Amino acid sequence: PPAAPRRIAVTWATPANTGGLGQEIALTNYTVEVSVNDPTFAAPWVAYQGLALHFSHANLTKGDNYYYRARAENEAGAGAFSGTANEQGVELPTAPGLEVDYFGELYLSSTTSPPADTGTGPGPGGRPLLGYVLEADRADLGNGSFPGSWLGAACHADMVPPCDLSLSPPTTLYRGWVLTQPWGPLVKGMTYYYRVSAVNSAGVGPASPVISRQALVLPSPPRSFDLTISSTDWGNLSLILSWQVPTETGAGTTPFAQIPVDPSLAGQAYTNVSYVSQVARNDVGIISESSWESFRSAPAETAPSPLLQAVKTEMIMPGFVYYVRVAAVNPIGRSGWAGPLDNSPLLTGFTPVSAPSTGALLTLDGKRFGNSPYNLKIFIGSTQCGDVIVTAPDTQLVCRVAPGTGGKKDLVIQVAGLLIRRNKVFEYDHPTITAIQPQTISAADGGRVTLLGRDFGLNDTHPAGQVLAGDAQPCATTRWTSDTSIACDVRK
């Protein structure tokens, strides 16, 4: 059989009859002939002569078939040749293929594929293998150096010192024929290293390239998920999703964007996390899983660290409610969803809550206001505010409240066709009288009284006055003259 790469160990036994009748006769020689690729021995040559019962035939040609026959000799001459034994010139197998994939949380799976050359040349019909040796290492042990292993380059009997194929190095994870196997549970965040070698009758061939993987769990949902609205002066709308890296990226809960500086440590952040963003339009009031669509983010300016962004610009129509959500993805799978959030505007506060009849500047705080006044309308009651200004993109607006009078009024904000309504939350200041001219009139004759003050209105809102002289009596006529003056004709 093969004893080492391109070397065959040839052995034979003493013949049952050495030539004597009932007694053993001393043999004088053994001759071993070899024929290459020809079992008929048409052109044999002598490979060995001597009295040993074995010899090693080295420097063979890989893939050639070597046929051997032996005969013994005594003082009477040479006996008949033995039967034929044959073997191939066998080289070590080349490195097999190796893939290491994720097999669930804290599990990895190795898949071995046969080498291109099993020892006698590439192609079908090669030398049968005797199995595979799969080795593993950890970042906190050898960090990919496979300490204590004598494999890697090769292992066979002709090495100096000889490599003992009957032993397995301490890094051996598996020895046998199974090509695909799961491994775990592993240590979260630990980096594991794998390599595999093929074994044939000549020895253990070189190992495959080392593959490293971190043991991972599913990531947690992205942090600080938020949605803002961007709009242009010509009406185009964009949904801007922003978030932060999850607390758990798969290899350990670590501070945001912590990059491993020592690969021998477990629990470092897994940095190769990707994200999936989805949007659903609420046309019928019910959002099901089939309503969600993933979208490819449009180009956007780099978000300020530590925020990440995705931008949805296509098919965003005014007047519709859009829901968005985002999830983190690592090789184990997808995290839970952050969200959903929708593009409905949100009002968190406004000042002032009242204004004089001449109007005032109204400041509104909230979210998802957008950044263009083109898509904004604000009403106090039924009167639209003028001069809408976005003072802080998406979060603050200022508008000029129109002059007016009256009690509690509704506040309505319209952002790209979506409404916020707050009922009876704003009012104009009540009229205030500061002086009356004249202060006295004849009860018998009556007369005109002028009321001076403020917040009577910038327009004639048909005020009604009363004179209190004993019983309250309405003015015969009340005439608005200005925001600061009203005339009252008192009856006789």
C-alpha positions in Angstrom: 0.0 0.0 0.0 1.0 3.7 -0.2 3.2 4.6 2.7 3.8 8.3 2.0 3.4 10.6 -1.0 4.6 8.9 -4.2 6.0 6.0 -2.2 4.7 2.4 -2.0 5.6 -0.1 0.7 6.1 -3.6 -0.9 6.1 -6.6 1.4 6.1 -10.4 0.9 6.4 -13.6 2.9 8.9 -16.5 2.9 7.6 -19.2 0.6 6.1 -22.3 2.2 8.7 -24.5 0.5 12.2 -23.2 0.3 13.4 -26.1 -1.9 14.2 -29.0 0.5 12.2 -32.2 1.0 10.9 -32.0 4.5 13.5 -29.5 5.5 14.2 -25.8 5.1 16.8 -24.8 2.6 18.5 -21.4 3.0 17.3 -18.8 0.4 20.0 -16.8 -1.4 17.9 -13.9 -2.8 14.5 -12.3 -3.5 13.9 -10.5 -6.8 11.0 -8.1 -7.1 10.0 -7.0 -10.6 7.8 -4.0 -11.3 5.9 -3.1 -14.5 4.4 0.4 -14.9 0.8 0.5 -16.2 1.2 -3.0 -17.7 -0.2 -6.0 -15.8 1.3 -8.4 -18.5 4.9 -7.5 -17.5 5.9 -7.1 -21.1 8.8 -4.9 -20.1 9.5 -5.4 -16.4 12.4 -4.1 -14.5 14.0 -5.2 -11.3 13.0 -3.0 -8.4 14.6 -5.0 -5.6 17.1 -7.8 -4.9 18.1 -9.0 -1.5 17.0 -11.1 1.5 14.6 -8.6 3.2 10.9 -9.2 3.1 10.1 -5.7 2.2 11.3 -2.6 0.4 10.1 0.9 -0.2 9.6 2.1 -3.8 9.9 5.9 -3.8 9.8 8.7 -6.4 6.8 7.3 -8.2 4.7 9.1 -10.7 1.4 10.3 -9.4 -1.5 8.3 -10.9 0.6 5.6 -12.6 -0.2 2.0 -11.7 2.7 -0.1 -10.5 2.5 -3.9 -10.7 4.8 -6.1 -8.6 5.8 -9.7 -8.5 8.4 -11.5 -6.4 10.3 -14.8 -6.6 12.7 -16.5 -4.2 16.1 -18.0 -5.1 18.2 -20.8 -3.5 21.4 -22.5 -4.6 19.4 -24.5 -7.2 18.2 -21.3 -8.9 15.1 -19.0 -9.0 11.6 -20.2 -8.3 8.4 -19.2 -9.9 7.1 -15.6 -9.6 4.4 -14.9 -7.1 1.0 -13.6 -8.0 0.7 -9.9 -9.0 0.1 -7.1 -6.5 -0.5 -3.5 -7.8 -0.8 0.0 -6.4 -0.9 3.5 -7.7 1.6 6.3 -7.2 -0.4 8.4 -4.8 0.3 12.1 -3.9 -1.3 13.9 -0.9 -4.8 15.2 -1.7 -5.1 18.9 -2.4 -7.0 21.1 0.0 -10.8 20.5 0.2 -13.3 23.3 0.0 -14.8 24.7 3.2 -17.8 26.9 3.9 -18.8 28.1 7.3 -22.3 29.5 7.6 -24.6 30.7 10.3 -27.0 28.1 11.5 -29.0 30.1 14.0 -28.3 32.0 17.2 -24.9 30.9 18.6 -24.5 28.1 16.0 -22.3 27.7 13.0 -22.4 25.1 10.3 -19.4 23.8 8.3 -19.7 22.3 4.9 -16.7 20.4 3.3 -16.5 19.8 -0.4 -14.1 17.2 -1.9 -10.6 18.3 -3.1 -10.0 18.8 -6.8 -7.3 16.1 -6.7 -7.7 13.2 -4.3 -4.1 12.0 -4.9 -3.9 10.6 -8.4 -4.8 13.6 -10.5 -7.9 15.7 -11.0 -11.1 14.4 -12.6 -13.4 11.5 -12.0 -12.1 8.1 -10.8 -9.5 9.5 -8.5 -8.0 8.0 -5.4 -10.7 7.2 -2.7 -10.3 9.4 0.4 -10.1 8.0 3.9 -12.0 11.0 5.4 -11.5 14.6 6.5 -10.0 16.3 9.5 -11.8 19.5 10.6 -9.9 21.7 13.0 -11.2 24.6 15.0 -9.6 27.4 17.0 -10.9 30.3 19.1 -9.8 33.9 19.3 -9.0 33.6 23.0 -6.9 30.4 22.4 -4.8 30.6 19.3 -6.5 33.4 17.5 -6.3 31.4 14.2 -2.9 29.9 14.8 -4.3 26.4 15.7 -1.8 25.8 18.6 -0.5 22.3 19.0 -1.6 21.2 15.5 0.9 19.4 13.3 -1.5 19.6 10.4 -2.0 22.6 8.1 0.7 22.1 5.5 0.7 18.3 5.4 1.2 15.2 7.5 2.8 11.9 6.3 5.3 9.3 7.3 8.3 10.7 5.3 8.3 14.0 7.2 11.2 14.7 9.6 10.3 14.0 12.3 7.6 11.6 11.0 4.0 12.7 11.3 1.9 10.2 13.2 -1.3 9.8 11.4 -2.9 7.7 14.1 -3.0 10.8 16.4 -5.3 13.8 16.2 -4.0 17.3 17.2 -5.8 19.0 20.1 -7.5 21.4 17.6 -9.3 18.5 15.9 -13.0 19.1 15.9 -14.1 16.2 13.8 -12.5 13.3 11.9 -14.6 11.3 9.5 -16.8 11.4 6.5 -19.7 13.8 7.4 -19.5 16.8 5.1 -22.0 19.1 6.8 -22.3 19.6 10.5 -23.6 22.2 12.9 -21.5 23.4 15.8 -22.8 25.1 19.0 -23.9 26.5 21.2 -20.9 28.9 21.0 -19.8 31.9 23.0 -21.6 35.1 21.9 -19.2 37.4 20.2 -16.3 34.9 20.2 -14.5 34.6 16.9 -14.0 31.0 15.7 -11.5 29.7 13.1 -11.9 26.6 10.9 -9.9 24.7 8.4 -10.2 21.2 6.9 -7.8 18.7 5.4 -8.4 15.6 3.3 -6.9 12.2 4.2 -5.9 9.5 1.7 -3.6 6.5 2.0 -0.5 8.7 1.6 -1.3 11.0 4.5 -3.1 14.2 5.3 -3.0 16.9 2.6 -2.7 20.6 3.1 -5.5 22.4 4.9 -8.0 24.7 3.3 -7.8 28.5 3.8 -8.8 29.4 7.3 -12.4 30.8 7.7 -13.4 32.9 10.7 -16.8 33.7 12.0 -18.2 35.4 15.1 -20.8 33.6 17.1 -23.9 35.8 16.9 -27.5 36.3 18.1 -30.2 38.2 16.4 -29.8 42.0 16.7 -32.2 44.1 18.7 -34.3 46.7 16.9 -32.6 50.0 15.9 -32.6 52.7 18.6 -34.1 56.2 18.5 -36.2 55.6 15.4 -37.8 58.8 14.1 -39.5 60.1 11.0 -39.3 63.6 9.6 -40.8 65.2 6.5 -39.0 67.0 3.8 -40.7 69.0 1.1 -39.8 71.3 -1.7 -41.4 74.6 -2.8 -42.9 72.8 -5.8 -44.6 70.2 -3.6 -42.4 67.1 -3.8 -42.4 65.1 -0.5 -39.9 62.9 1.1 -40.0 60.6 4.2 -36.7 60.7 6.1 -36.2 57.8 8.5 -33.5 58.1 11.1 -32.2 55.7 13.7 -29.2 54.6 15.7 -27.3 51.3 15.8 -29.1 48.7 17.9 -28.0 48.1 21.4 -27.4 44.4 20.5 -25.8 44.0 17.1 -25.4 40.3 17.5 -22.1 39.9 19.2 -22.7 41.6 22.6 -24.4 44.7 24.0 -21.8 47.4 23.6 -21.8 51.2 23.3 -22.8 52.6 19.9 -20.3 52.1 17.1 -17.7 50.4 19.4 -15.3 48.7 17.0 -13.3 45.7 18.2 -9.7 46.6 18.8 -8.7 43.1 20.2 -10.2 40.2 18.2 -9.4 37.8 21.1 -12.1 39.4 23.2 -15.7 38.3 23.1 -18.6 40.6 23.4 -17.4 43.2 20.9 -19.9 45.0 18.6 -20.6 43.3 15.3 -20.2 46.1 12.9 -21.5 44.6 9.7 -25.2 45.2 10.4 -27.4 46.2 7.6 -31.0 47.6 7.7 -34.3 47.1 5.9 -36.7 50.0 5.6 -40.4 49.5 4.7 -43.3 51.7 3.9 -47.1 51.1 3.8 -49.8 53.5 2.6 -53.0 53.6 4.6 -55.7 53.6 1.9 -58.4 51.6 3.7 -57.6 52.1 7.4 -56.1 48.6 7.9 -52.3 47.8 7.6 -51.5 44.1 7.2 -48.1 42.5 6.7 -48.9 42.3 3.0 -49.2 46.1 2.9 -45.5 46.7 3.6 -43.0 47.2 0.9 -39.2 47.5 1.3 -37.7 50.5 -0.5 -34.2 51.4 -1.6 -33.1 54.6 0.0 -32.6 57.6 -2.2 -29.3 59.4 -2.0 -29.2 61.8 1.0 -26.7 63.9 2.8 -24.8 62.0 5.4 -26.8 62.1 8.7 -25.0 63.6 11.7 -23.3 60.9 13.8 -24.6 58.7 15.3 -27.7 58.7 13.2 -28.3 56.5 10.2 -30.9 57.4 7.5 -33.1 56.1 4.8 -35.0 58.4 2.4 -38.2 57.5 0.6 -38.9 59.9 -2.2 -40.9 58.0 -4.8 -44.7 57.9 -4.9 -45.2 60.0 -1.7 -48.6 61.7 -2.4 -50.1 64.6 -0.4 -53.1 63.8 1.7 -52.2 60.1 2.4 -51.0 58.6 5.7 -47.7 56.6 5.2 -46.4 54.2 7.9 -42.7 53.4 8.1 -40.6 50.9 10.0 -37.0 49.8 10.1 -35.2 46.6 11.3 -31.6 45.6 11.7 -30.2 42.6 9.9 -27.1 40.5 10.6 -26.2 37.0 9.3 -28.5 35.3 11.8 -31.6 37.2 10.5 -33.8 40.3 11.1 -34.4 42.0 14.3 -37.9 43.1 15.5 -39.2 46.2 13.9 -38.7 49.7 15.2 -41.9 51.6 14.6 -44.2 51.9 12.9 -44.4 55.6 12.7 -46.6 57.6 10.4 -46.3 61.0 8.7 -49.2 62.6 10.5 -48.1 66.0 11.9 -47.9 66.3 15.6 -48.5 69.5 17.6 -46.8 69.6 21.0 -47.5 73.2 21.9 -48.1 76.8 20.7 -47.8 80.4 22.0 -49.5 82.6 22.6 -52.9 81.1 23.4 -54.6 84.4 22.8 -54.0 87.6 20.8 -55.3 91.1 20.6 -57.8 92.0 18.0 -55.0 93.3 15.9 -53.5 89.9 15.5 -50.1 88.4 16.6 -47.3 86.1 15.7 -48.1 82.5 16.6 -45.3 80.0 17.2 -46.2 76.3 16.9 -43.9 73.4 18.0 -44.2 69.8 17.0 -43.0 67.2 14.6 -43.4 66.3 10.9 -44.2 69.9 9.8 -41.8 69.6 6.8 -39.5 72.3 5.7 -41.4 74.3 3.1 -44.3 76.7 3.7 -45.7 75.6 0.3 -47.3 72.5 1.9 -48.5 74.4 5.1 -51.8 76.0 6.0 -52.8 77.3 9.4 -56.3 78.5 10.4 -57.6 80.3 13.4 -61.3 79.5 13.2 -62.1 79.9 9.5 -59.4 82.5 8.9 -56.1 81.5 7.4 -52.9 82.7 9.0 -50.6 84.6 6.7 -46.8 84.6 6.3 -46.1 81.0 7.4 -42.4 80.6 8.1 -40.6 77.3 9.0 -38.2 78.5 11.7 -36.9 75.0 12.6 -37.2 72.4 9.9 -39.9 69.9 10.6 -40.4 71.0 14.3 -41.4 74.7 14.5 -43.6 77.1 12.5 -44.4 80.8 12.9 -47.4 82.5 11.3 -49.2 85.8 11.6 -52.6 85.5 13.1 -55.1 87.7 11.2 -57.0 90.5 13.1 -60.2 89.3 14.7 -62.6 89.3 17.6 -64.6 86.7 19.4 -64.3 83.9 21.9 -62.7 80.4 21.7 -61.7 79.3 18.2 -60.4 76.1 16.6 -56.7 75.8 15.6 -56.2 73.8 12.4 -52.8 72.9 10.9 -52.6 71.3 7.5 -49.4 69.7 6.4 -49.3 68.2 2.9 -53.0 67.5 3.1 -53.0 66.0 6.6 -54.8 67.9 9.4 -54.3 68.6 13.1 -57.3 70.1 14.8 -57.5 71.5 18.3 -61.0 72.6 19.2 -61.6 75.9 21.1 -58.0 76.5 22.1 -57.3 80.0 20.8 -59.1 83.2 21.5 -58.9 87.0 20.8 -58.6 89.2 23.8 -61.9 90.5 25.2 -62.7 94.2 24.6 -61.5 96.6 27.3 -63.1 100.0 28.0 -60.6 102.6 29.4 -62.8 105.7 29.2 -66.3 107.1 28.6 -67.0 110.5 27.0 -69.0 112.3 28.2 -69.3 110.8 31.6 -72.8 112.3 32.2 -75.8 113.0 29.9 -79.3 114.2 30.5 -81.7 111.4 31.4 -84.5 113.4 29.8 -82.8 114.1 26.6 -80.5 111.2 26.1 -77.4 111.7 23.9 -74.3 110.1 22.4 -71.7 108.4 24.6 -68.3 107.5 23.1 -66.5 104.4 24.6 -62.8 104.4 24.4 -60.6 101.4 24.9 -59.0 98.5 22.9 -59.7 95.3 21.1 -63.0 96.5 19.6 -61.9 95.0 16.3 -60.2 96.3 13.2 -63.5 95.8 11.3 -67.1 96.6 12.1 -68.3 93.5 13.9 -71.6 95.2 14.8 -71.0 95.6 18.5 -74.0 96.1 20.9 -73.7 98.6 23.8 -75.8 99.0 26.9 -76.1 101.9 29.4 -76.6 101.0 33.0 -78.7 103.6 34.8 -80.9 101.7 37.1 -82.0 99.0 34.7 -79.8 98.1 31.8 -81.0 99.7 28.6 -79.6 99.0 25.2 -78.2 101.8 23.1 -80.6 103.0 20.5 -77.7 102.5 18.0 -74.2 101.4 18.5 -71.6 102.4 15.9 -68.1 100.9 15.6 -65.6 103.6 14.6 -62.2 101.9 15.3 -60.4 99.3 17.3 -60.3 101.9 20.1 -63.6 103.7 19.9 -67.4 102.8 19.8 -70.3 105.3 19.8 -73.5 104.6 21.7 -76.7 106.7 21.2 -78.5 106.6 24.5 -82.3 106.7 24.5 -84.3 109.4 26.5 
